[in-house]
Amino acid sequence: MMGSGRIAEAVDHATTIAYNAPTPQRRAQAWLFILQGQINRRAIDRIPNTLDQADSAVRRCRGDYRLTGKFHALAAWYHHHHVKSLHFTAQHLVLARRALRSMNETSQAAVDAWYDLAGVMSNCGYQQQSAEALDQCHMLAERIGVPRSSVEGVEIRVREALLCYYTGDPHACIGLLSKELRRVKPHLHELDKRELEWIHYALGRLGLLGFSEQWSVEQMLPETTSSAEALDLRALARASRLIAQGRGPEALATLEAREIGYETIGVMEPEHLRSLALVAKGDHAESILAAHATTYALYKQINEFHTIYLDSAAALVDHDQLRRAAAGWADRANTDDLTGLPNRRRLDAFLADIEGDGMIAVLDLDGFKAVNDTHGHQAGDAILQRVAALLSSVVRSGDLLARTGGDEFILVLPSATEFDADAVSERIRVAVAAENWEYSVPGTPVDVSIGWARLVPGGNPSQTLWAADQAMYQMKRARKFQ
């Protein structure tokens, strides 16, 4: 069903299996089908919850490297396009590749897992690594007798051709497209519909470059499809053919009739085709402006990439500092598994050993529920880890920072005054405000509310924590009504 473009039906069947299958492996496989279907349909608002469900289901299948690899490949797609996190995209791709390399399974499903990883790598812009994954896919297919036609990888080679075009080598683009089309032409009837959609687009794009092939696959495509990618490719293919025929107004109407997702083929191709359609229409002034829009789309993407890269580098520095700090704390029984910070047990022991006065803070994240609701618990966990790293980077030596559960953190400053507490609060607020949460969890900004209480010699630490907690909630309520 998925391969023939009947994605909605495939997702419905997979949902039934996910809730009724007798084995963990079948349930996990079903959740991965649902996730893949939602990606194909661009059902972005549903993906975070499905990622959480798929993650939980795959974790119950310990040692199943195929399922693990496929999960991380699909998670990488989401983090690249919609969380826009370079760090987490790369992390998921590395985990996917390592899982599949550890896989001993030899089956069509194992071949498909390598194929899916190759496709996601190509989609995320990692062309060389994509080609390597596709080679692994083809070697395994040959070894176990799976027809290579079931995993051709036309999408990957078409993206490679377009990369040549947009880096200034149209002749290489023409050569790659022509070679790929000649290679697949003899066994078109053995290919699934998704491959045919890419061939259909490649034929249109090659014709626009002045090298029209005298054959078509249009009659082999399903009349209807629920795949957003297929619909994008059809619009781009039709626009390419119309431009080549000098029918600029019709090409423009085709491009404007559908909002083509950048997830399919990047940010430049739709803008570039619009520019060429305006030339074919004879509207040269507008075509120049459209050409500038193409360049701007690329510039904007590169600028965004640089920002994400710096944010990712900062996160790595902070996480490294957090790991070094965590190494000095107690054993696993006293450590929070998610963040590496001390847990409640370690906090209680630390408070019992304090002699003299000090300050205690309760910190609670603002907007964290929206992160989980919008982007899923994986993103929520990543935010908690990031916040832990930020807090660890600004507290003083000798202080204790602990996570006691959920999005609540406790900070203990021995021998500190209210002045010291204010200074630490300011550093925390600056660090959290400086973080570009839009690149990690778009549309769900994160902030922190802090409540302080004084720890006095001979006092009751539990009562002091309660007072700090009340101060935090008072601050949270005051901010809500500002």
C-alpha positions as CSV (number, residue, x, y, z in Angstrom):
1,M,0.0,0.0,0.0
2,M,2.8,2.4,1.0
3,G,4.7,1.8,-2.2
4,S,1.7,2.2,-4.4
5,G,0.8,5.6,-2.9
6,R,-2.1,4.3,-0.8
7,I,-0.6,5.8,2.3
8,A,-3.7,6.7,4.2
9,E,-4.9,3.1,4.0
10,A,-1.5,1.8,5.0
11,V,-1.5,4.0,8.1
12,D,-5.0,2.8,9.0
13,H,-4.0,-0.8,8.8
14,A,-0.7,-0.2,10.7
15,T,-2.7,1.6,13.5
16,T,-4.8,-1.5,13.9
17,I,-1.8,-3.7,14.1
18,A,0.0,-1.3,16.5
19,Y,-2.8,-1.8,19.1
20,N,-3.5,-5.4,18.5
21,A,-0.4,-7.3,17.4
22,P,0.7,-10.1,19.7
23,T,4.4,-9.5,19.7
24,P,6.5,-6.4,20.5
25,Q,8.3,-6.6,17.2
26,R,5.1,-6.4,15.2
27,R,3.8,-3.5,17.3
28,A,7.1,-1.7,16.8
29,Q,7.1,-2.3,13.1
30,A,3.5,-1.0,12.9
31,W,4.4,2.2,14.7
32,L,7.3,2.7,12.3
33,F,4.9,2.3,9.4
34,I,2.6,4.9,10.9
35,L,5.5,7.3,11.4
36,Q,6.7,6.8,7.8
37,G,3.2,7.3,6.5
38,Q,2.8,10.6,8.5
39,I,6.1,11.8,7.1
40,N,5.0,10.9,3.5
41,R,1.7,12.8,4.1
42,R,3.4,15.7,5.9
43,A,1.1,15.2,8.9
44,I,3.6,17.1,11.0
45,D,1.4,17.8,14.0
46,R,0.9,14.1,14.6
47,I,4.6,13.1,14.2
48,P,5.8,14.0,17.8
49,N,3.4,11.7,19.5
50,T,4.1,8.9,17.0
51,L,7.8,9.4,17.6
52,D,7.2,8.8,21.3
53,Q,5.1,5.8,20.7
54,A,7.6,4.3,18.2
55,D,10.5,5.0,20.5
56,S,8.8,3.2,23.4
57,A,7.8,0.3,21.1
58,V,11.3,-0.1,19.6
59,R,13.0,0.0,23.1
60,R,10.9,-3.0,24.1
61,C,12.6,-4.9,21.2
62,R,16.1,-4.9,22.7
63,G,18.7,-6.1,20.3
64,D,16.5,-5.6,17.2
65,Y,19.0,-3.4,15.3
66,R,16.8,-3.2,12.2
67,L,13.9,-1.6,14.0
68,T,16.3,0.6,16.0
69,G,18.1,1.8,12.8
70,K,14.8,2.5,11.0
71,F,13.5,4.5,14.0
72,H,16.6,6.7,14.2
73,A,16.5,7.3,10.4
74,L,12.9,8.5,10.5
75,A,13.6,10.6,13.6
76,A,16.5,12.2,11.8
77,W,14.1,13.4,9.0
78,Y,11.9,15.1,11.6
79,H,14.7,16.7,13.5
80,H,16.3,18.0,10.3
81,H,13.2,19.5,8.7
82,H,11.0,20.5,11.6
83,V,13.0,20.7,14.8
84,K,15.9,22.1,12.7
85,S,18.6,20.7,15.0
86,L,21.8,19.9,13.4
87,H,23.1,18.1,16.5
88,F,20.1,15.8,16.9
89,T,19.8,15.1,13.2
90,A,23.4,14.0,13.0
91,Q,23.0,12.0,16.3
92,H,20.0,10.1,14.9
93,L,21.8,9.4,11.6
94,V,24.9,8.1,13.4
95,L,22.8,5.9,15.7
96,A,20.8,4.6,12.6
97,R,24.0,3.7,10.7
98,R,25.6,2.0,13.7
99,A,22.5,0.0,14.4
100,L,22.2,-1.2,10.9
101,R,25.9,-2.1,10.8
102,S,25.3,-4.2,13.9
103,M,22.4,-6.0,12.3
104,N,22.7,-9.7,11.5
105,E,19.3,-10.0,9.9
106,T,19.2,-10.9,6.2
107,S,15.8,-10.2,4.8
108,Q,13.9,-7.9,2.5
109,A,13.0,-5.8,5.6
110,A,16.8,-5.5,6.4
111,V,17.4,-4.3,2.8
112,D,14.6,-1.8,3.1
113,A,16.0,-0.5,6.4
114,W,19.3,0.4,4.6
115,Y,17.3,1.9,1.7
116,D,15.3,4.1,4.1
117,L,18.5,5.3,5.8
118,A,20.0,6.1,2.4
119,G,16.9,8.1,1.4
120,V,16.8,10.1,4.6
121,M,20.5,10.9,4.4
122,S,20.0,12.2,0.8
123,N,16.9,14.1,1.9
124,C,18.9,15.8,4.7
125,G,21.7,16.8,2.4
126,Y,24.3,14.1,3.2
127,Q,24.9,12.9,-0.3
128,Q,28.1,11.0,0.1
129,Q,26.9,9.2,3.2
130,S,23.7,8.4,1.4
131,A,25.5,6.8,-1.5
132,E,27.5,4.7,1.0
133,A,24.3,3.5,2.7
134,L,22.7,2.7,-0.7
135,D,25.8,0.6,-1.5
136,Q,25.3,-1.3,1.7
137,C,21.7,-1.8,0.7
138,H,22.6,-3.1,-2.7
139,M,25.3,-5.4,-1.4
140,L,22.9,-7.0,1.1
141,A,20.2,-7.3,-1.6
142,E,22.6,-9.1,-3.9
143,R,23.8,-11.4,-1.2
144,I,20.4,-12.6,-0.2
145,G,18.8,-12.6,-3.7
146,V,16.5,-9.6,-3.3
147,P,15.9,-7.9,-6.7
148,R,17.8,-4.7,-6.9
149,S,14.9,-3.1,-8.7
150,S,13.0,-3.0,-5.4
151,V,15.6,-0.6,-4.0
152,E,16.9,1.3,-7.0
153,G,17.5,4.7,-5.2
154,V,16.4,6.9,-8.1
155,E,15.6,9.7,-5.6
156,I,19.2,9.7,-4.4
157,R,20.7,10.0,-7.8
158,V,18.3,12.7,-8.9
159,R,19.2,14.8,-5.8
160,E,22.9,14.3,-6.6
161,A,22.2,15.6,-10.2
162,L,20.4,18.7,-8.8
163,L,23.3,19.3,-6.5
164,C,25.6,19.5,-9.5
165,Y,23.2,21.9,-11.2
166,Y,23.0,24.3,-8.3
167,T,26.7,24.2,-7.7
168,G,27.3,25.4,-11.2
169,D,27.8,22.2,-13.3
170,P,24.6,21.7,-15.4
171,H,26.5,19.4,-17.8
172,A,27.2,17.0,-14.9
173,C,23.5,17.2,-14.0
174,I,22.4,16.3,-17.5
175,G,24.9,13.4,-17.6
176,L,23.7,12.0,-14.3
177,L,20.0,12.3,-15.1
178,S,20.5,10.7,-18.6
179,K,22.6,7.9,-17.1
180,E,20.0,7.2,-14.4
181,L,17.1,7.2,-16.8
182,R,18.9,4.8,-19.2
183,R,19.7,2.5,-16.3
184,V,16.2,2.1,-15.0
185,K,14.3,2.1,-18.3
186,P,14.6,-1.6,-19.0
187,H,12.8,-2.6,-15.8
188,L,10.3,0.1,-15.2
189,H,7.5,-2.4,-14.5
190,E,9.5,-3.9,-11.6
191,L,9.8,-0.5,-9.7
192,D,7.4,0.6,-7.0
193,K,5.3,3.7,-7.6
194,R,7.6,6.0,-5.5
195,E,10.5,5.3,-7.8
196,L,8.3,6.0,-10.8
197,E,7.3,9.4,-9.4
198,W,11.0,10.4,-9.2
199,I,11.6,9.0,-12.8
200,H,8.6,11.1,-14.0
201,Y,10.1,14.2,-12.4
202,A,13.6,13.4,-13.8
203,L,12.2,13.1,-17.3
204,G,10.6,16.5,-17.0
205,R,13.7,18.1,-15.6
206,L,16.0,16.7,-18.2
207,G,13.6,17.9,-20.9
208,L,13.8,21.4,-19.4
209,L,17.6,21.2,-19.8
210,G,17.1,20.6,-23.5
211,F,17.6,16.8,-23.6
212,S,14.0,15.4,-23.9
213,E,13.6,11.6,-23.7
214,Q,11.0,10.1,-26.1
215,W,9.3,8.0,-23.4
216,S,7.2,8.5,-20.4
217,V,6.0,6.8,-17.2
218,E,3.0,9.0,-16.7
219,Q,0.6,6.3,-17.6
220,M,2.2,4.0,-15.0
221,L,1.5,6.4,-12.1
222,P,-1.6,5.9,-9.9
223,E,-4.4,8.4,-10.7
224,T,-4.6,9.5,-7.1
225,T,-2.1,9.5,-4.3
226,S,-2.0,10.7,-0.7
227,S,1.8,11.2,-0.7
228,A,2.8,14.8,-0.4
229,E,6.1,14.0,-2.0
230,A,4.5,12.5,-5.0
231,L,2.1,15.4,-5.4
232,D,5.1,17.8,-5.2
233,L,7.1,15.9,-7.8
234,R,4.1,15.8,-10.2
235,A,3.7,19.6,-9.9
236,L,7.4,20.1,-10.6
237,A,7.5,17.7,-13.5
238,R,4.4,19.3,-15.1
239,A,5.9,22.8,-14.6
240,S,9.2,21.6,-16.2
241,R,7.4,20.3,-19.3
242,L,5.3,23.4,-19.7
243,I,8.3,25.7,-19.4
244,A,10.2,23.6,-22.0
245,Q,7.2,24.1,-24.3
246,G,7.2,27.9,-23.8
247,R,3.9,27.7,-21.9
248,G,4.9,30.0,-19.1
249,P,1.5,31.1,-17.7
250,E,0.4,27.5,-17.4
251,A,3.7,26.6,-15.7
252,L,3.2,29.4,-13.2
253,A,-0.4,28.3,-12.5
254,T,0.9,24.8,-11.8
255,L,3.5,26.0,-9.4
256,E,1.1,28.4,-7.6
257,A,-1.7,25.8,-7.3
258,R,0.3,23.8,-4.8
259,E,2.6,24.8,-1.9
260,I,5.5,22.6,-2.7
261,G,7.3,21.4,0.4
262,Y,11.0,22.1,0.8
263,E,11.2,18.6,2.3
264,T,10.8,17.0,-1.1
265,I,13.7,18.6,-3.1
266,G,15.0,21.6,-1.2
267,V,14.3,25.3,-1.1
268,M,15.7,26.3,-4.5
269,E,14.0,24.2,-7.1
270,P,10.4,25.6,-6.9
271,E,11.8,29.2,-6.9
272,H,14.1,28.4,-9.8
273,L,11.3,26.9,-11.9
274,R,9.1,29.9,-11.1
275,S,11.9,32.2,-12.5
276,L,12.1,30.1,-15.7
277,A,8.3,30.1,-16.1
278,L,8.4,33.9,-16.0
279,V,11.0,33.9,-18.7
280,A,8.9,31.6,-20.8
281,K,5.9,34.0,-20.2
282,G,8.1,36.9,-21.4
283,D,8.0,38.7,-18.0
284,H,11.7,39.4,-17.7
285,A,11.6,41.9,-14.9
286,E,9.6,39.6,-12.7
287,S,11.9,36.7,-13.7
288,I,14.9,38.6,-12.4
289,L,13.2,39.2,-9.1
290,A,12.3,35.5,-9.0
291,A,15.9,34.6,-9.7
292,H,16.9,36.8,-6.7
293,A,14.3,35.0,-4.6
294,T,16.1,31.7,-5.5
295,T,19.4,33.1,-4.4
296,Y,17.8,34.5,-1.2
297,A,16.3,31.1,-0.4
298,L,19.8,29.5,-0.6
299,Y,21.3,32.3,1.4
300,K,18.7,32.1,4.1
301,Q,19.2,28.3,4.4
302,I,23.0,28.7,4.6
303,N,22.6,31.5,7.2
304,E,20.2,29.3,9.2
305,F,22.7,26.4,8.9
306,H,25.5,28.5,10.4
307,T,23.3,29.6,13.3
308,I,22.3,26.0,14.0
309,Y,25.9,24.9,13.7
310,L,27.0,27.4,16.3
311,D,24.1,26.5,18.6
312,S,25.0,22.9,18.3
313,A,28.6,23.6,19.1
314,A,27.6,25.5,22.1
315,A,25.4,22.7,23.3
316,L,28.3,20.2,22.9
317,V,30.6,22.5,24.9
318,D,28.0,22.7,27.7
319,H,27.2,19.0,27.7
320,D,30.9,18.3,28.0
321,Q,31.1,20.6,31.0
322,L,28.1,18.8,32.5
323,R,29.7,15.4,32.0
324,R,32.9,16.6,33.7
325,A,30.8,18.0,36.6
326,A,28.7,14.8,36.9
327,A,31.9,12.7,37.1
328,G,32.6,14.3,40.5
329,W,29.2,13.3,41.9
330,A,28.1,10.1,43.5
331,D,27.3,6.8,42.0
332,R,24.4,5.9,39.7
333,A,22.0,5.5,42.7
334,N,22.5,9.2,43.4
335,T,22.3,10.4,39.8
336,D,19.4,11.4,37.5
337,D,19.6,9.1,34.4
338,L,18.4,11.6,31.9
339,T,20.6,14.6,32.7
340,G,23.5,13.2,34.8
341,L,22.7,15.6,37.6
342,P,22.4,14.6,41.2
343,N,19.0,13.3,42.1
344,R,16.8,13.8,45.2
345,R,18.7,11.2,47.2
346,R,22.0,13.0,46.6
347,L,20.3,16.4,47.3
348,D,19.0,15.2,50.7
349,A,22.5,13.9,51.7
350,F,24.1,17.2,50.6
351,L,21.6,19.3,52.6
352,A,22.2,17.1,55.7
353,D,25.9,17.8,55.5
354,I,25.7,21.6,55.2
355,E,26.9,23.5,58.1
356,G,26.0,27.2,58.3
357,D,23.7,29.2,56.2
358,G,23.1,29.4,52.5
359,M,20.4,29.7,49.8
360,I,18.2,27.2,48.1
361,A,16.4,27.7,44.8
362,V,13.6,25.8,43.1
363,L,13.7,26.2,39.3
364,D,10.7,25.2,37.1
365,L,10.6,25.5,33.3
366,D,7.9,27.7,31.7
367,G,6.5,26.4,28.5
368,F,7.8,22.9,29.0
369,K,4.4,21.2,28.6
370,A,3.9,22.9,25.2
371,V,7.3,21.4,24.2
372,N,6.1,17.8,25.0
373,D,2.6,18.4,23.5
374,T,4.0,19.9,20.3
375,H,7.2,18.1,19.7
376,G,7.0,14.9,21.7
377,H,8.8,13.5,24.8
378,Q,12.0,13.0,22.9
379,A,12.3,16.7,22.2
380,G,11.2,17.3,25.8
381,D,14.0,15.1,27.1
382,A,16.5,16.9,24.9
383,I,15.4,20.2,26.3
384,L,15.8,19.0,29.8
385,Q,19.3,17.9,29.0
386,R,20.1,21.2,27.3
387,V,18.7,23.2,30.3
388,A,20.8,21.0,32.7
389,A,23.9,21.8,30.7
390,L,23.1,25.6,30.7
391,L,22.4,25.6,34.4
392,S,25.6,23.6,35.1
393,S,27.6,26.1,33.1
394,V,26.6,29.1,35.2
395,V,26.5,27.9,38.8
396,R,29.4,28.4,41.2
397,S,32.0,25.8,42.1
398,G,30.9,24.1,45.3
399,D,27.1,24.6,44.7
400,L,24.8,21.6,44.0
401,L,22.4,21.5,41.1
402,A,20.0,18.6,41.1
403,R,17.0,17.4,39.1
404,T,14.3,16.1,41.3
405,G,11.8,15.1,38.6
406,G,9.9,16.4,35.6
407,D,11.1,19.9,34.7
408,E,12.0,20.9,38.3
409,F,15.6,21.6,39.3
410,I,17.0,22.4,42.8
411,L,20.0,24.6,43.3
412,V,21.8,24.8,46.7
413,L,24.3,27.6,47.3
414,P,26.2,26.9,50.6
415,S,27.3,30.1,52.5
416,A,25.6,32.3,50.0
417,T,23.7,35.5,50.6
418,E,20.6,37.0,48.9
419,F,23.1,39.1,46.8
420,D,24.8,35.9,45.6
421,A,21.4,34.4,44.8
422,D,20.4,37.4,42.7
423,A,23.6,37.2,40.8
424,V,23.1,33.5,40.0
425,S,19.5,34.1,39.0
426,E,20.6,36.8,36.6
427,R,23.2,34.5,35.0
428,I,20.6,31.7,34.7
429,R,18.1,34.1,33.1
430,V,20.7,35.4,30.6
431,A,21.8,31.9,29.7
432,V,18.3,30.6,29.1
433,A,17.2,33.8,27.2
434,A,20.3,33.6,25.0
435,E,19.5,30.1,23.9
436,N,17.8,30.0,20.5
437,W,14.9,27.7,21.4
438,E,13.3,28.3,18.0
439,Y,15.9,26.1,16.4
440,S,15.4,23.3,19.0
441,V,11.6,23.4,19.5
442,P,10.0,25.9,17.0
443,G,7.1,27.9,18.3
444,T,7.5,26.8,21.9
445,P,9.9,29.1,23.7
446,V,11.3,28.0,27.0
447,D,11.9,30.1,30.1
448,V,12.6,29.5,33.8
449,S,10.9,30.6,37.0
450,I,13.1,30.7,40.1
451,G,12.1,30.9,43.8
452,W,14.7,31.3,46.6
453,A,14.6,30.7,50.3
454,R,17.3,31.1,53.0
455,L,18.8,28.1,54.6
456,V,19.7,28.8,58.3
457,P,21.9,26.9,60.7
458,G,19.8,24.3,62.5
459,G,16.9,24.9,60.2
460,N,14.7,22.3,58.5
461,P,15.9,21.8,54.9
462,S,12.5,20.4,53.9
463,Q,10.7,23.5,55.1
464,T,13.3,25.7,53.3
465,L,12.6,23.8,50.1
466,W,8.9,24.2,50.6
467,A,9.4,28.0,51.0
468,A,11.5,28.2,47.9
469,D,8.9,26.2,46.0
470,Q,6.2,28.6,47.1
471,A,8.4,31.5,46.0
472,M,8.8,29.9,42.6
473,Y,5.1,29.5,42.1
474,Q,4.5,33.1,43.2
475,M,7.0,34.2,40.6
476,K,5.3,32.0,37.9
477,R,1.9,33.4,38.7
478,A,3.1,37.0,38.7
479,R,4.7,36.5,35.3
480,K,1.6,34.9,33.9
481,F,-0.4,38.0,34.6
482,Q,2.2,40.5,33.4
